[in-house]
Amino acid sequence: MVHIRVIRARTIAYYVLVAVIIGLIAFFAYQLIARVCKGSFFALLSDGSPAGEGRQLYLKVLNKLNDPRNILAYQMPFLSGISAEKEAAKETAVEASVSRGEPTQRQTEQNIDAPEVFLKHDPDMSEEIKIEISKIKDDLGTITLTGEGPQILIYHTHSREAYRPDPQNPYGEVEAFRSNDLNYTVVRVGEELAKHLQAKGIPVLHDRTEHEQGDHSTAYQRSLETIKKRMAEYKSLQIFIDLHRNAYQPGAKSPDDEVVVIDGQRVAKLFVVIGTGEGYIGGFSEKPNWKENYKFALRLTNKLNELYPGIAKPVYVKPSRYNQHVSTKAILIEVGSNLTTLEEAKRTTKYLAEALSQIIE
């Protein structure tokens, strides 16, 4: 009897192992087929046929199933609420990749910016949001600022972001394109922007708080605390600008691609990032009014290109939040990149200030 039991135990283990192997093969085969099907169906989305709506639904479901996290969240609903209960932790983990070009980040630089075919939204954006983006028009009109005290807050979530090293103006790097000396980072660019706005009679508050503090991944938590503190101090604040520096992987671009020439000088390009708060899974419990923020971003972008053609790339929309729930005029601006110098980025602020002054009163 003992001998028979041993044989049966081995047989069961054998069949379990075979089942696992077959399951893995089926899973990877499904993933491969799903990706192929997704690519072939995507081209049919806009054919205008009666089946188009069905294809949209198919792709939406396929997108969800391609991510195992969504399958788990369906079986265990509490997982979809992780970002609501641990909002700050999720926000920083996802949003930290806006302007970083390291291969380990979720958002690759190819996705962030290919200016000849510039993406207007994150590839992971839902179809509903993409449709909403296409419907938004540049009809914001002039923005009226009233009351006493500063009207615009300029701050920096990633305050150590530095630019391409310049032999004429070197700085000490703590890691690639990052410095602890804020006079050589995007904070210096914010200082220049504040100076130009104040010269135009626009009351501005520039916050130089170092939000990274050795932990880049949780910087958005700290910058939100700064925003709340400043809002409590100055009820007059209406516009919130989180100033960043974009980044590219080595060899992705030429420095000449990242500048325009104005009055014989190289000026760094910029673009505005808007977060919907939709999240990559679950979303944020407190979402921004992203459509209003987008209108502001679109008005500013169009005014910049009207005054200085080519200086601004299209507005870029992502599922993250970037603390833009604090206002209907909260934006993130990427001024220059790790391919531009600090001086080129500083020159941009003069033209950014002029465009801002023409859309607000």
C-alpha positions, 0 to 999 in steps of 0.5 A, a space after each residue: 500500500 505504501 508503494 502505491 501511495 508514493 506512485 500516486 503522489 508522484 503522479 499528482 505532482 507530475 500532472 500539477 507540473 504539466 498543468 503549470 507549464 501549460 498554463 504559462 505557455 497559454 498565458 504568454 501565447 495570449 499576451 503575444 496574440 493580444 498585442 498583435 490583435 491590438 495593433 491590427 484592430 487599432 488601425 480600424 478604429 476610425 473607419 466609420 463603420 457600424 462595428 467601430 463602436 464595438 472595436 472601441 469596446 474591444 480595445 478598451 477591454 483588451 487594454 485592461 486585460 493586458 495589465 495583470 494588475 487590472 485582473 487582480 483588482 477585478 478579483 480583489 476589489 480592494 486593490 483598486 483602492 490602493 491609490 485612494 488609501 495610499 494616495 501620496 505614495 502612489 502619486 510620487 511613484 508614478 509621477 516622478 517619471 515625468 521628466 526623467 529619461 532613465 530606462 528604469 522609468 515607466 515613461 520612456 523619453 520616446 513617449 515623452 517627446 518625439 517632436 516631429 510626431 509629438 504625442 498629445 497624450 500618454 499611450 496608457 491614456 483611456 479612450 474616453 480621455 483621448 476623445 475629451 482632449 480632442 474636443 477641448 478648444 482654445 476658448 479660455 479668453 483673458 484670465 483676470 487676476 484680482 486682489 492684493 498679494 502674489 497671484 502666481 506661485 512658481 515652485 519646483 517638485 524636482 528642484 535638483 534637475 540641472 541642465 547640460 554641463 556648460 564649460 563656461 558655467 560648470 556645476 557639481 553633479 550629485 548624479 547625472 544632470 542633477 545638482 545640490 546647488 540650486 543656483 545651477 538647477 531649474 530653481 534658477 530658471 524659476 527665479 529668472 521667470 519670477 523676475 521677468 513677471 515682476 518686471 511686468 507688474 505681475 505679483 509672483 511668489 517663487 518658492 525655492 524649497 528643495 523638495 527632493 531631499 535625497 528621495 526623488 520618489 516622494 518629492 510630490 508629497 513634499 511639494 504638495 505640503 509647500 503648496 498648501 502652506 503657501 495657499 494658507 499664507 496667501 489667499 490671493 494665489 490663483 495660478 500654480 506653475 511647477 517648473 521642471 527640466 525635461 530629459 532624454 536618453 543618450 543619443 535620442 536627440 541632438 541639442 539643436 532639436 531642443 532650441 529655437 533661435 530668437 534674435 540670434 540666440 539659442 532659446 530652449 523649447 518648452 511644453 506644458 504637462 497636464 495630469 488627469 488624475 485618472 491614474 494607471 490603476 484605480 486613480 486618485 480620490 481627489 482628481 484635478 479639474 484637468 479640462 480647465 487646466 488643459 484650457 489654460 495650458 492650451 491658451 499659453 501654448 498657442 500664445 507662445 507659438 503665436 509670438 515665437 513660432 516653434 518655442 512650445 511643443 504641444 500640451 502633453 496629457 498623462 494619467 497622473 495628477 502632479 498636484 494639479 487638483 489645487 486649482 483650475 489653473 495649475 500646470 507643470 512646465 518643462 523648460 528645456 532638457 538635459 540637452 540644453 544649457 542653463 543659459 538657454 533655459 534662462 532665455 526661455 523665461 523672458 518669452 514665457 513671461 511675455 506670453 503669460 502677461 498677454 493672456 492675463 490681466 
